[in-house]
Amino acid sequence: MYKILIIEDDEIIREELKLLLSNAGYSVECIADFDDVIGQVKADGPDLILLDVNLPGQDGYRLCTSIRSFTATPILFITGRNTAMDELQALTLGGDDFISKPYNIPVMLARISLLLKKGKGNGQPDYVEYRGVKLKPVAGTLLFDCKEAELTKTELKILYVLFTRPGKIVSRLDLIEYLWDNGIHMDDNTLSVNMMRIRGKLRELGLDNFIQTKRGMGYKI
């Protein structure tokens, strides 16, 4: 029987999820004391984690990063936040899927089943790839033609946004807001400096014009 761990501070929602998942045939544990969430995750050893974003102490995004440091157990975010940037942030930090509240029960159960079928230890992909270029979020590197470049945290996050929207223009404002939400204080000039450094690393890998600038609009790959 699969074990699911619920990390949710709203008692009503927590108990509702526990009853729902128990009736669906899962073994369910809940965290109600948020003083040592990581210790409880390690002790429970779940097959899947349901994680809220707005939690006392560390928020769900930071907890996800901490959990990813020692396990690839699938993480499904269930949260009242519902913007595209919220979803992107959850996936960037190691989440496997994202559902907004109020959730559709059949859809949520289907996604849980799909994540569990992937198997424990096959949570987050090792890399994102576009046109033969591999971005490795966990390692913080960029790989092309057997050559690898180290990335700073800011460079990695900028590239991740572009890699997850291939062929689409990402505005400078969207990038700045995304970085700000991730705790990186960025202005327009600093963004330009980081883009210049990223392009320099791409050139070292033999990639000229991999990132295109659309004047007055933003960037795209």
MODELLER restraints for C-alpha pairs under 7 A, 6 or more apart:
rsr = mdl.restraints
at = mdl.atoms
rsr.add(forms.Gaussian(group=physical.xy_distance, feature=features.Distance(at['CA:1:A'], at['CA:26:A']), mean=6.19, stdev=0.5))
rsr.add(forms.Gaussian(group=physical.xy_distance, feature=features.Distance(at['CA:1:A'], at['CA:27:A']), mean=6.47, stdev=0.5))
rsr.add(forms.Gaussian(group=physical.xy_distance, feature=features.Distance(at['CA:2:A'], at['CA:26:A']), mean=5.56, stdev=0.5))
rsr.add(forms.Gaussian(group=physical.xy_distance, feature=features.Distance(at['CA:2:A'], at['CA:27:A']), mean=6.01, stdev=0.5))
rsr.add(forms.Gaussian(group=physical.xy_distance, feature=features.Distance(at['CA:2:A'], at['CA:47:A']), mean=6.02, stdev=0.5))
rsr.add(forms.Gaussian(group=physical.xy_distance, feature=features.Distance(at['CA:3:A'], at['CA:26:A']), mean=6.06, stdev=0.5))
rsr.add(forms.Gaussian(group=physical.xy_distance, feature=features.Distance(at['CA:3:A'], at['CA:27:A']), mean=4.58, stdev=0.5))
rsr.add(forms.Gaussian(group=physical.xy_distance, feature=features.Distance(at['CA:3:A'], at['CA:28:A']), mean=5.72, stdev=0.5))
rsr.add(forms.Gaussian(group=physical.xy_distance, feature=features.Distance(at['CA:3:A'], at['CA:46:A']), mean=5.10, stdev=0.5))
rsr.add(forms.Gaussian(group=physical.xy_distance, feature=features.Distance(at['CA:3:A'], at['CA:47:A']), mean=5.26, stdev=0.5))
rsr.add(forms.Gaussian(group=physical.xy_distance, feature=features.Distance(at['CA:3:A'], at['CA:48:A']), mean=6.77, stdev=0.5))
rsr.add(forms.Gaussian(group=physical.xy_distance, feature=features.Distance(at['CA:4:A'], at['CA:26:A']), mean=6.86, stdev=0.5))
rsr.add(forms.Gaussian(group=physical.xy_distance, feature=features.Distance(at['CA:4:A'], at['CA:27:A']), mean=6.18, stdev=0.5))
rsr.add(forms.Gaussian(group=physical.xy_distance, feature=features.Distance(at['CA:4:A'], at['CA:28:A']), mean=4.93, stdev=0.5))
rsr.add(forms.Gaussian(group=physical.xy_distance, feature=features.Distance(at['CA:4:A'], at['CA:29:A']), mean=6.32, stdev=0.5))
rsr.add(forms.Gaussian(group=physical.xy_distance, feature=features.Distance(at['CA:4:A'], at['CA:46:A']), mean=5.50, stdev=0.5))
rsr.add(forms.Gaussian(group=physical.xy_distance, feature=features.Distance(at['CA:4:A'], at['CA:47:A']), mean=5.91, stdev=0.5))
rsr.add(forms.Gaussian(group=physical.xy_distance, feature=features.Distance(at['CA:4:A'], at['CA:48:A']), mean=4.95, stdev=0.5))
rsr.add(forms.Gaussian(group=physical.xy_distance, feature=features.Distance(at['CA:4:A'], at['CA:49:A']), mean=5.74, stdev=0.5))
rsr.add(forms.Gaussian(group=physical.xy_distance, feature=features.Distance(at['CA:5:A'], at['CA:28:A']), mean=5.95, stdev=0.5))
rsr.add(forms.Gaussian(group=physical.xy_distance, feature=features.Distance(at['CA:5:A'], at['CA:29:A']), mean=4.86, stdev=0.5))
rsr.add(forms.Gaussian(group=physical.xy_distance, feature=features.Distance(at['CA:5:A'], at['CA:30:A']), mean=5.65, stdev=0.5))
rsr.add(forms.Gaussian(group=physical.xy_distance, feature=features.Distance(at['CA:5:A'], at['CA:46:A']), mean=5.86, stdev=0.5))
rsr.add(forms.Gaussian(group=physical.xy_distance, feature=features.Distance(at['CA:5:A'], at['CA:48:A']), mean=6.41, stdev=0.5))
rsr.add(forms.Gaussian(group=physical.xy_distance, feature=features.Distance(at['CA:5:A'], at['CA:49:A']), mean=4.84, stdev=0.5))
rsr.add(forms.Gaussian(group=physical.xy_distance, feature=features.Distance(at['CA:5:A'], at['CA:50:A']), mean=6.18, stdev=0.5))
rsr.add(forms.Gaussian(group=physical.xy_distance, feature=features.Distance(at['CA:6:A'], at['CA:29:A']), mean=6.25, stdev=0.5))
rsr.add(forms.Gaussian(group=physical.xy_distance, feature=features.Distance(at['CA:6:A'], at['CA:30:A']), mean=4.70, stdev=0.5))
rsr.add(forms.Gaussian(group=physical.xy_distance, feature=features.Distance(at['CA:6:A'], at['CA:31:A']), mean=6.29, stdev=0.5))
rsr.add(forms.Gaussian(group=physical.xy_distance, feature=features.Distance(at['CA:6:A'], at['CA:49:A']), mean=6.01, stdev=0.5))
rsr.add(forms.Gaussian(group=physical.xy_distance, feature=features.Distance(at['CA:6:A'], at['CA:50:A']), mean=4.82, stdev=0.5))
rsr.add(forms.Gaussian(group=physical.xy_distance, feature=features.Distance(at['CA:6:A'], at['CA:51:A']), mean=6.35, stdev=0.5))
rsr.add(forms.Gaussian(group=physical.xy_distance, feature=features.Distance(at['CA:7:A'], at['CA:30:A']), mean=6.23, stdev=0.5))
rsr.add(forms.Gaussian(group=physical.xy_distance, feature=features.Distance(at['CA:7:A'], at['CA:31:A']), mean=5.34, stdev=0.5))
rsr.add(forms.Gaussian(group=physical.xy_distance, feature=features.Distance(at['CA:7:A'], at['CA:50:A']), mean=6.01, stdev=0.5))
rsr.add(forms.Gaussian(group=physical.xy_distance, feature=features.Distance(at['CA:7:A'], at['CA:51:A']), mean=4.94, stdev=0.5))
rsr.add(forms.Gaussian(group=physical.xy_distance, feature=features.Distance(at['CA:7:A'], at['CA:52:A']), mean=6.21, stdev=0.5))
rsr.add(forms.Gaussian(group=physical.xy_distance, feature=features.Distance(at['CA:8:A'], at['CA:14:A']), mean=5.75, stdev=0.5))
rsr.add(forms.Gaussian(group=physical.xy_distance, feature=features.Distance(at['CA:8:A'], at['CA:51:A']), mean=6.42, stdev=0.5))
rsr.add(forms.Gaussian(group=physical.xy_distance, feature=features.Distance(at['CA:8:A'], at['CA:52:A']), mean=5.35, stdev=0.5))
rsr.add(forms.Gaussian(group=physical.xy_distance, feature=features.Distance(at['CA:9:A'], at['CA:32:A']), mean=6.47, stdev=0.5))
rsr.add(forms.Gaussian(group=physical.xy_distance, feature=features.Distance(at['CA:9:A'], at['CA:55:A']), mean=6.05, stdev=0.5))
rsr.add(forms.Gaussian(group=physical.xy_distance, feature=features.Distance(at['CA:18:A'], at['CA:28:A']), mean=6.11, stdev=0.5))
rsr.add(forms.Gaussian(group=physical.xy_distance, feature=features.Distance(at['CA:21:A'], at['CA:28:A']), mean=6.93, stdev=0.5))
rsr.add(forms.Gaussian(group=physical.xy_distance, feature=features.Distance(at['CA:22:A'], at['CA:28:A']), mean=6.30, stdev=0.5))
rsr.add(forms.Gaussian(group=physical.xy_distance, feature=features.Distance(at['CA:34:A'], at['CA:56:A']), mean=6.78, stdev=0.5))
rsr.add(forms.Gaussian(group=physical.xy_distance, feature=features.Distance(at['CA:38:A'], at['CA:67:A']), mean=6.82, stdev=0.5))
rsr.add(forms.Gaussian(group=physical.xy_distance, feature=features.Distance(at['CA:47:A'], at['CA:73:A']), mean=6.08, stdev=0.5))
rsr.add(forms.Gaussian(group=physical.xy_distance, feature=features.Distance(at['CA:47:A'], at['CA:120:A']), mean=6.08, stdev=0.5))
rsr.add(forms.Gaussian(group=physical.xy_distance, feature=features.Distance(at['CA:48:A'], at['CA:73:A']), mean=5.81, stdev=0.5))
rsr.add(forms.Gaussian(group=physical.xy_distance, feature=features.Distance(at['CA:48:A'], at['CA:74:A']), mean=5.05, stdev=0.5))
rsr.add(forms.Gaussian(group=physical.xy_distance, feature=features.Distance(at['CA:48:A'], at['CA:75:A']), mean=6.01, stdev=0.5))
rsr.add(forms.Gaussian(group=physical.xy_distance, feature=features.Distance(at['CA:48:A'], at['CA:116:A']), mean=6.92, stdev=0.5))
rsr.add(forms.Gaussian(group=physical.xy_distance, feature=features.Distance(at['CA:49:A'], at['CA:74:A']), mean=6.34, stdev=0.5))
rsr.add(forms.Gaussian(group=physical.xy_distance, feature=features.Distance(at['CA:49:A'], at['CA:75:A']), mean=4.81, stdev=0.5))
rsr.add(forms.Gaussian(group=physical.xy_distance, feature=features.Distance(at['CA:49:A'], at['CA:76:A']), mean=6.15, stdev=0.5))
rsr.add(forms.Gaussian(group=physical.xy_distance, feature=features.Distance(at['CA:50:A'], at['CA:75:A']), mean=6.08, stdev=0.5))
rsr.add(forms.Gaussian(group=physical.xy_distance, feature=features.Distance(at['CA:50:A'], at['CA:76:A']), mean=4.97, stdev=0.5))
rsr.add(forms.Gaussian(group=physical.xy_distance, feature=features.Distance(at['CA:50:A'], at['CA:77:A']), mean=5.87, stdev=0.5))
rsr.add(forms.Gaussian(group=physical.xy_distance, feature=features.Distance(at['CA:50:A'], at['CA:78:A']), mean=6.55, stdev=0.5))
rsr.add(forms.Gaussian(group=physical.xy_distance, feature=features.Distance(at['CA:51:A'], at['CA:60:A']), mean=6.39, stdev=0.5))
rsr.add(forms.Gaussian(group=physical.xy_distance, feature=features.Distance(at['CA:51:A'], at['CA:75:A']), mean=6.84, stdev=0.5))
rsr.add(forms.Gaussian(group=physical.xy_distance, feature=features.Distance(at['CA:51:A'], at['CA:76:A']), mean=6.12, stdev=0.5))
rsr.add(forms.Gaussian(group=physical.xy_distance, feature=features.Distance(at['CA:51:A'], at['CA:77:A']), mean=4.78, stdev=0.5))
rsr.add(forms.Gaussian(group=physical.xy_distance, feature=features.Distance(at['CA:51:A'], at['CA:78:A']), mean=5.92, stdev=0.5))
rsr.add(forms.Gaussian(group=physical.xy_distance, feature=features.Distance(at['CA:52:A'], at['CA:60:A']), mean=5.70, stdev=0.5))
rsr.add(forms.Gaussian(group=physical.xy_distance, feature=features.Distance(at['CA:52:A'], at['CA:77:A']), mean=5.79, stdev=0.5))
rsr.add(forms.Gaussian(group=physical.xy_distance, feature=features.Distance(at['CA:52:A'], at['CA:78:A']), mean=5.24, stdev=0.5))
rsr.add(forms.Gaussian(group=physical.xy_distance, feature=features.Distance(at['CA:52:A'], at['CA:79:A']), mean=5.23, stdev=0.5))
rsr.add(forms.Gaussian(group=physical.xy_distance, feature=features.Distance(at['CA:53:A'], at['CA:59:A']), mean=5.52, stdev=0.5))
rsr.add(forms.Gaussian(group=physical.xy_distance, feature=features.Distance(at['CA:53:A'], at['CA:60:A']), mean=3.96, stdev=0.5))
rsr.add(forms.Gaussian(group=physical.xy_distance, feature=features.Distance(at['CA:53:A'], at['CA:61:A']), mean=6.28, stdev=0.5))
rsr.add(forms.Gaussian(group=physical.xy_distance, feature=features.Distance(at['CA:53:A'], at['CA:79:A']), mean=5.89, stdev=0.5))
rsr.add(forms.Gaussian(group=physical.xy_distance, feature=features.Distance(at['CA:54:A'], at['CA:60:A']), mean=6.33, stdev=0.5))
rsr.add(forms.Gaussian(group=physical.xy_distance, feature=features.Distance(at['CA:61:A'], at['CA:90:A']), mean=6.41, stdev=0.5))
rsr.add(forms.Gaussian(group=physical.xy_distance, feature=features.Distance(at['CA:61:A'], at['CA:93:A']), mean=6.79, stdev=0.5))
rsr.add(forms.Gaussian(group=physical.xy_distance, feature=features.Distance(at['CA:64:A'], at['CA:93:A']), mean=6.59, stdev=0.5))
rsr.add(forms.Gaussian(group=physical.xy_distance, feature=features.Distance(at['CA:64:A'], at['CA:94:A']), mean=6.46, stdev=0.5))
rsr.add(forms.Gaussian(group=physical.xy_distance, feature=features.Distance(at['CA:64:A'], at['CA:95:A']), mean=6.83, stdev=0.5))
rsr.add(forms.Gaussian(group=physical.xy_distance, feature=features.Distance(at['CA:65:A'], at['CA:93:A']), mean=5.73, stdev=0.5))
rsr.add(forms.Gaussian(group=physical.xy_distance, feature=features.Distance(at['CA:65:A'], at['CA:94:A']), mean=6.55, stdev=0.5))
rsr.add(forms.Gaussian(group=physical.xy_distance, feature=features.Distance(at['CA:68:A'], at['CA:94:A']), mean=6.45, stdev=0.5))
rsr.add(forms.Gaussian(group=physical.xy_distance, feature=features.Distance(at['CA:72:A'], at['CA:121:A']), mean=4.77, stdev=0.5))
rsr.add(forms.Gaussian(group=physical.xy_distance, feature=features.Distance(at['CA:72:A'], at['CA:122:A']), mean=6.32, stdev=0.5))
rsr.add(forms.Gaussian(group=physical.xy_distance, feature=features.Distance(at['CA:72:A'], at['CA:123:A']), mean=5.07, stdev=0.5))
rsr.add(forms.Gaussian(group=physical.xy_distance, feature=features.Distance(at['CA:72:A'], at['CA:124:A']), mean=6.60, stdev=0.5))
rsr.add(forms.Gaussian(group=physical.xy_distance, feature=features.Distance(at['CA:73:A'], at['CA:120:A']), mean=5.57, stdev=0.5))
rsr.add(forms.Gaussian(group=physical.xy_distance, feature=features.Distance(at['CA:73:A'], at['CA:121:A']), mean=5.63, stdev=0.5))
rsr.add(forms.Gaussian(group=physical.xy_distance, feature=features.Distance(at['CA:73:A'], at['CA:123:A']), mean=5.69, stdev=0.5))
rsr.add(forms.Gaussian(group=physical.xy_distance, feature=features.Distance(at['CA:74:A'], at['CA:96:A']), mean=5.93, stdev=0.5))
rsr.add(forms.Gaussian(group=physical.xy_distance, feature=features.Distance(at['CA:74:A'], at['CA:115:A']), mean=6.43, stdev=0.5))
rsr.add(forms.Gaussian(group=physical.xy_distance, feature=features.Distance(at['CA:74:A'], at['CA:123:A']), mean=4.66, stdev=0.5))
rsr.add(forms.Gaussian(group=physical.xy_distance, feature=features.Distance(at['CA:75:A'], at['CA:95:A']), mean=5.09, stdev=0.5))
rsr.add(forms.Gaussian(group=physical.xy_distance, feature=features.Distance(at['CA:75:A'], at['CA:96:A']), mean=5.37, stdev=0.5))
rsr.add(forms.Gaussian(group=physical.xy_distance, feature=features.Distance(at['CA:75:A'], at['CA:97:A']), mean=6.85, stdev=0.5))
rsr.add(forms.Gaussian(group=physical.xy_distance, feature=features.Distance(at['CA:76:A'], at['CA:95:A']), mean=6.25, stdev=0.5))
rsr.add(forms.Gaussian(group=physical.xy_distance, feature=features.Distance(at['CA:76:A'], at['CA:96:A']), mean=5.84, stdev=0.5))
rsr.add(forms.Gaussian(group=physical.xy_distance, feature=features.Distance(at['CA:76:A'], at['CA:97:A']), mean=4.86, stdev=0.5))
rsr.add(forms.Gaussian(group=physical.xy_distance, feature=features.Distance(at['CA:76:A'], at['CA:98:A']), mean=5.73, stdev=0.5))
rsr.add(forms.Gaussian(group=physical.xy_distance, feature=features.Distance(at['CA:77:A'], at['CA:95:A']), mean=6.84, stdev=0.5))
rsr.add(forms.Gaussian(group=physical.xy_distance, feature=features.Distance(at['CA:77:A'], at['CA:97:A']), mean=6.21, stdev=0.5))
rsr.add(forms.Gaussian(group=physical.xy_distance, feature=features.Distance(at['CA:77:A'], at['CA:98:A']), mean=4.66, stdev=0.5))
rsr.add(forms.Gaussian(group=physical.xy_distance, feature=features.Distance(at['CA:77:A'], at['CA:99:A']), mean=6.08, stdev=0.5))
rsr.add(forms.Gaussian(group=physical.xy_distance, feature=features.Distance(at['CA:78:A'], at['CA:98:A']), mean=6.13, stdev=0.5))
rsr.add(forms.Gaussian(group=physical.xy_distance, feature=features.Distance(at['CA:78:A'], at['CA:99:A']), mean=4.92, stdev=0.5))
rsr.add(forms.Gaussian(group=physical.xy_distance, feature=features.Distance(at['CA:78:A'], at['CA:100:A']), mean=5.75, stdev=0.5))
rsr.add(forms.Gaussian(group=physical.xy_distance, feature=features.Distance(at['CA:78:A'], at['CA:101:A']), mean=6.64, stdev=0.5))
rsr.add(forms.Gaussian(group=physical.xy_distance, feature=features.Distance(at['CA:79:A'], at['CA:99:A']), mean=6.59, stdev=0.5))
rsr.add(forms.Gaussian(group=physical.xy_distance, feature=features.Distance(at['CA:79:A'], at['CA:100:A']), mean=5.10, stdev=0.5))
rsr.add(forms.Gaussian(group=physical.xy_distance, feature=features.Distance(at['CA:79:A'], at['CA:101:A']), mean=5.55, stdev=0.5))
rsr.add(forms.Gaussian(group=physical.xy_distance, feature=features.Distance(at['CA:80:A'], at['CA:100:A']), mean=5.49, stdev=0.5))
rsr.add(forms.Gaussian(group=physical.xy_distance, feature=features.Distance(at['CA:80:A'], at['CA:101:A']), mean=4.77, stdev=0.5))
rsr.add(forms.Gaussian(group=physical.xy_distance, feature=features.Distance(at['CA:81:A'], at['CA:100:A']), mean=6.37, stdev=0.5))
rsr.add(forms.Gaussian(group=physical.xy_distance, feature=features.Distance(at['CA:82:A'], at['CA:100:A']), mean=5.57, stdev=0.5))
rsr.add(forms.Gaussian(group=physical.xy_distance, feature=features.Distance(at['CA:85:A'], at['CA:178:A']), mean=6.59, stdev=0.5))
rsr.add(forms.Gaussian(group=physical.xy_distance, feature=features.Distance(at['CA:87:A'], at['CA:98:A']), mean=6.16, stdev=0.5))
rsr.add(forms.Gaussian(group=physical.xy_distance, feature=features.Distance(at['CA:91:A'], at['CA:97:A']), mean=6.89, stdev=0.5))
rsr.add(forms.Gaussian(group=physical.xy_distance, feature=features.Distance(at['CA:94:A'], at['CA:124:A']), mean=6.15, stdev=0.5))
rsr.add(forms.Gaussian(group=physical.xy_distance, feature=features.Distance(at['CA:96:A'], at['CA:123:A']), mean=6.35, stdev=0.5))
rsr.add(forms.Gaussian(group=physical.xy_distance, feature=features.Distance(at['CA:96:A'], at['CA:124:A']), mean=6.11, stdev=0.5))
rsr.add(forms.Gaussian(group=physical.xy_distance, feature=features.Distance(at['CA:126:A'], at['CA:136:A']), mean=6.04, stdev=0.5))
rsr.add(forms.Gaussian(group=physical.xy_distance, feature=features.Distance(at['CA:127:A'], at['CA:134:A']), mean=6.02, stdev=0.5))
rsr.add(forms.Gaussian(group=physical.xy_distance, feature=features.Distance(at['CA:127:A'], at['CA:135:A']), mean=5.35, stdev=0.5))
rsr.add(forms.Gaussian(group=physical.xy_distance, feature=features.Distance(at['CA:127:A'], at['CA:136:A']), mean=4.30, stdev=0.5))
rsr.add(forms.Gaussian(group=physical.xy_distance, feature=features.Distance(at['CA:127:A'], at['CA:137:A']), mean=6.42, stdev=0.5))
rsr.add(forms.Gaussian(group=physical.xy_distance, feature=features.Distance(at['CA:128:A'], at['CA:134:A']), mean=5.64, stdev=0.5))
rsr.add(forms.Gaussian(group=physical.xy_distance, feature=features.Distance(at['CA:128:A'], at['CA:135:A']), mean=5.14, stdev=0.5))
rsr.add(forms.Gaussian(group=physical.xy_distance, feature=features.Distance(at['CA:128:A'], at['CA:136:A']), mean=6.48, stdev=0.5))
rsr.add(forms.Gaussian(group=physical.xy_distance, feature=features.Distance(at['CA:128:A'], at['CA:163:A']), mean=6.90, stdev=0.5))
rsr.add(forms.Gaussian(group=physical.xy_distance, feature=features.Distance(at['CA:129:A'], at['CA:135:A']), mean=6.20, stdev=0.5))
rsr.add(forms.Gaussian(group=physical.xy_distance, feature=features.Distance(at['CA:130:A'], at['CA:163:A']), mean=6.76, stdev=0.5))
rsr.add(forms.Gaussian(group=physical.xy_distance, feature=features.Distance(at['CA:132:A'], at['CA:144:A']), mean=6.67, stdev=0.5))
rsr.add(forms.Gaussian(group=physical.xy_distance, feature=features.Distance(at['CA:133:A'], at['CA:143:A']), mean=5.93, stdev=0.5))
rsr.add(forms.Gaussian(group=physical.xy_distance, feature=features.Distance(at['CA:133:A'], at['CA:144:A']), mean=5.04, stdev=0.5))
rsr.add(forms.Gaussian(group=physical.xy_distance, feature=features.Distance(at['CA:134:A'], at['CA:142:A']), mean=5.79, stdev=0.5))
rsr.add(forms.Gaussian(group=physical.xy_distance, feature=features.Distance(at['CA:134:A'], at['CA:143:A']), mean=5.02, stdev=0.5))
rsr.add(forms.Gaussian(group=physical.xy_distance, feature=features.Distance(at['CA:134:A'], at['CA:144:A']), mean=6.49, stdev=0.5))
rsr.add(forms.Gaussian(group=physical.xy_distance, feature=features.Distance(at['CA:135:A'], at['CA:141:A']), mean=6.15, stdev=0.5))
rsr.add(forms.Gaussian(group=physical.xy_distance, feature=features.Distance(at['CA:135:A'], at['CA:142:A']), mean=4.72, stdev=0.5))
rsr.add(forms.Gaussian(group=physical.xy_distance, feature=features.Distance(at['CA:135:A'], at['CA:143:A']), mean=6.45, stdev=0.5))
rsr.add(forms.Gaussian(group=physical.xy_distance, feature=features.Distance(at['CA:136:A'], at['CA:142:A']), mean=6.23, stdev=0.5))
rsr.add(forms.Gaussian(group=physical.xy_distance, feature=features.Distance(at['CA:137:A'], at['CA:156:A']), mean=6.94, stdev=0.5))
rsr.add(forms.Gaussian(group=physical.xy_distance, feature=features.Distance(at['CA:140:A'], at['CA:150:A']), mean=6.35, stdev=0.5))
rsr.add(forms.Gaussian(group=physical.xy_distance, feature=features.Distance(at['CA:140:A'], at['CA:151:A']), mean=5.51, stdev=0.5))
rsr.add(forms.Gaussian(group=physical.xy_distance, feature=features.Distance(at['CA:140:A'], at['CA:156:A']), mean=6.27, stdev=0.5))
rsr.add(forms.Gaussian(group=physical.xy_distance, feature=features.Distance(at['CA:141:A'], at['CA:148:A']), mean=6.56, stdev=0.5))
rsr.add(forms.Gaussian(group=physical.xy_distance, feature=features.Distance(at['CA:141:A'], at['CA:149:A']), mean=5.52, stdev=0.5))
rsr.add(forms.Gaussian(group=physical.xy_distance, feature=features.Distance(at['CA:141:A'], at['CA:150:A']), mean=4.67, stdev=0.5))
rsr.add(forms.Gaussian(group=physical.xy_distance, feature=features.Distance(at['CA:141:A'], at['CA:151:A']), mean=5.43, stdev=0.5))
rsr.add(forms.Gaussian(group=physical.xy_distance, feature=features.Distance(at['CA:142:A'], at['CA:148:A']), mean=5.51, stdev=0.5))
rsr.add(forms.Gaussian(group=physical.xy_distance, feature=features.Distance(at['CA:142:A'], at['CA:149:A']), mean=5.14, stdev=0.5))
rsr.add(forms.Gaussian(group=physical.xy_distance, feature=features.Distance(at['CA:142:A'], at['CA:150:A']), mean=6.62, stdev=0.5))
rsr.add(forms.Gaussian(group=physical.xy_distance, feature=features.Distance(at['CA:143:A'], at['CA:149:A']), mean=6.56, stdev=0.5))
rsr.add(forms.Gaussian(group=physical.xy_distance, feature=features.Distance(at['CA:144:A'], at['CA:205:A']), mean=6.33, stdev=0.5))
rsr.add(forms.Gaussian(group=physical.xy_distance, feature=features.Distance(at['CA:147:A'], at['CA:205:A']), mean=6.16, stdev=0.5))
rsr.add(forms.Gaussian(group=physical.xy_distance, feature=features.Distance(at['CA:149:A'], at['CA:201:A']), mean=6.51, stdev=0.5))
rsr.add(forms.Gaussian(group=physical.xy_distance, feature=features.Distance(at['CA:155:A'], at['CA:194:A']), mean=6.52, stdev=0.5))
rsr.add(forms.Gaussian(group=physical.xy_distance, feature=features.Distance(at['CA:155:A'], at['CA:198:A']), mean=6.48, stdev=0.5))
rsr.add(forms.Gaussian(group=physical.xy_distance, feature=features.Distance(at['CA:158:A'], at['CA:175:A']), mean=6.82, stdev=0.5))
rsr.add(forms.Gaussian(group=physical.xy_distance, feature=features.Distance(at['CA:162:A'], at['CA:170:A']), mean=7.00, stdev=0.5))
rsr.add(forms.Gaussian(group=physical.xy_distance, feature=features.Distance(at['CA:162:A'], at['CA:220:A']), mean=6.39, stdev=0.5))
rsr.add(forms.Gaussian(group=physical.xy_distance, feature=features.Distance(at['CA:162:A'], at['CA:221:A']), mean=6.48, stdev=0.5))
rsr.add(forms.Gaussian(group=physical.xy_distance, feature=features.Distance(at['CA:166:A'], at['CA:220:A']), mean=6.88, stdev=0.5))
rsr.add(forms.Gaussian(group=physical.xy_distance, feature=features.Distance(at['CA:166:A'], at['CA:221:A']), mean=5.60, stdev=0.5))
rsr.add(forms.Gaussian(group=physical.xy_distance, feature=features.Distance(at['CA:167:A'], at['CA:220:A']), mean=6.06, stdev=0.5))
rsr.add(forms.Gaussian(group=physical.xy_distance, feature=features.Distance(at['CA:167:A'], at['CA:221:A']), mean=5.66, stdev=0.5))
rsr.add(forms.Gaussian(group=physical.xy_distance, feature=features.Distance(at['CA:168:A'], at['CA:220:A']), mean=5.65, stdev=0.5))
rsr.add(forms.Gaussian(group=physical.xy_distance, feature=features.Distance(at['CA:169:A'], at['CA:218:A']), mean=5.95, stdev=0.5))
rsr.add(forms.Gaussian(group=physical.xy_distance, feature=features.Distance(at['CA:169:A'], at['CA:219:A']), mean=5.32, stdev=0.5))
rsr.add(forms.Gaussian(group=physical.xy_distance, feature=features.Distance(at['CA:169:A'], at['CA:220:A']), mean=4.67, stdev=0.5))
rsr.add(forms.Gaussian(group=physical.xy_distance, feature=features.Distance(at['CA:170:A'], at['CA:218:A']), mean=5.37, stdev=0.5))
rsr.add(forms.Gaussian(group=physical.xy_distance, feature=features.Distance(at['CA:170:A'], at['CA:219:A']), mean=5.30, stdev=0.5))
rsr.add(forms.Gaussian(group=physical.xy_distance, feature=features.Distance(at['CA:170:A'], at['CA:220:A']), mean=6.14, stdev=0.5))
rsr.add(forms.Gaussian(group=physical.xy_distance, feature=features.Distance(at['CA:171:A'], at['CA:217:A']), mean=5.63, stdev=0.5))
rsr.add(forms.Gaussian(group=physical.xy_distance, feature=features.Distance(at['CA:171:A'], at['CA:218:A']), mean=4.06, stdev=0.5))
rsr.add(forms.Gaussian(group=physical.xy_distance, feature=features.Distance(at['CA:171:A'], at['CA:219:A']), mean=6.41, stdev=0.5))
rsr.add(forms.Gaussian(group=physical.xy_distance, feature=features.Distance(at['CA:172:A'], at['CA:218:A']), mean=5.25, stdev=0.5))
rsr.add(forms.Gaussian(group=physical.xy_distance, feature=features.Distance(at['CA:176:A'], at['CA:186:A']), mean=5.89, stdev=0.5))
rsr.add(forms.Gaussian(group=physical.xy_distance, feature=features.Distance(at['CA:176:A'], at['CA:187:A']), mean=6.74, stdev=0.5))
rsr.add(forms.Gaussian(group=physical.xy_distance, feature=features.Distance(at['CA:179:A'], at['CA:185:A']), mean=6.83, stdev=0.5))
rsr.add(forms.Gaussian(group=physical.xy_distance, feature=features.Distance(at['CA:179:A'], at['CA:186:A']), mean=6.80, stdev=0.5))
rsr.add(forms.Gaussian(group=physical.xy_distance, feature=features.Distance(at['CA:180:A'], at['CA:186:A']), mean=6.38, stdev=0.5))
rsr.add(forms.Gaussian(group=physical.xy_distance, feature=features.Distance(at['CA:202:A'], at['CA:208:A']), mean=6.82, stdev=0.5))
rsr.add(forms.Gaussian(group=physical.xy_distance, feature=features.Distance(at['CA:210:A'], at['CA:221:A']), mean=6.02, stdev=0.5))
rsr.add(forms.Gaussian(group=physical.xy_distance, feature=features.Distance(at['CA:211:A'], at['CA:219:A']), mean=6.67, stdev=0.5))
rsr.add(forms.Gaussian(group=physical.xy_distance, feature=features.Distance(at['CA:211:A'], at['CA:220:A']), mean=5.80, stdev=0.5))
rsr.add(forms.Gaussian(group=physical.xy_distance, feature=features.Distance(at['CA:211:A'], at['CA:221:A']), mean=4.84, stdev=0.5))
rsr.add(forms.Gaussian(group=physical.xy_distance, feature=features.Distance(at['CA:212:A'], at['CA:219:A']), mean=5.60, stdev=0.5))
rsr.add(forms.Gaussian(group=physical.xy_distance, feature=features.Distance(at['CA:212:A'], at['CA:220:A']), mean=5.35, stdev=0.5))
rsr.add(forms.Gaussian(group=physical.xy_distance, feature=features.Distance(at['CA:212:A'], at['CA:221:A']), mean=6.08, stdev=0.5))
rsr.add(forms.Gaussian(group=physical.xy_distance, feature=features.Distance(at['CA:213:A'], at['CA:219:A']), mean=4.70, stdev=0.5))
rsr.add(forms.Gaussian(group=physical.xy_distance, feature=features.Distance(at['CA:213:A'], at['CA:220:A']), mean=6.77, stdev=0.5))
